[in-house]
Amino acid sequence: MNLITQLLPLSNVIVDLEATSKKRVFEEVGMLFENTLHIARNKVFDSLFAREKLGSTGLGQGVAIPHGRIKGLYKATAAFVKMKESILFDAPDGKPVDLICILLVPEKATDQHLQILSELAQMFSDKSFRESLLISKDATETHQLISNWMPNVPNQHHATI
């Protein structure tokens, strides 16, 4: 099991979102988190937008991982969005984004926040995984792909001499 599966309920997976900008995506996920976790949509939007002002959360290869800290949130949570049409996200490679994983963490989150971001970066660096997400047909299939993904664990076997 991966860390992301524990944070991403099926209800937080959106497939074929129609939005023309990251601002619009942040508004949509703000409504999602307001409906599922009762976090005010403007808190979500403001947190994500404030982080984005520090530098784009676009990773490249069509992926972005917007993230923000939320006062009063007691545990990390995530949403996943597959865009209907790619949007510009100021990614370092200049490519538009199709796959967006939004991460919200408690205001004081530290190590766990970094572990989650690290695992997301590892997950989305896998080209075949990204391609599978792009062709997934619905939220259930998308969620299953994410749930089945396994992180690379460093080899723990010791060489015998």
Secondary structure by P-SEA (a helix, b strand, c coil): cccccccccccccccccccccaaaaaaaaaaaaaaaccccaaaaaaaaaaaaaaccccccccbbbbbbbbcccccccbbbbbbcbbbbccccccccccbbbbbbbcccccaaaaaaaaaaaaaaacaaaaaaaaacccaaaaaaaaaaccccccccccccc
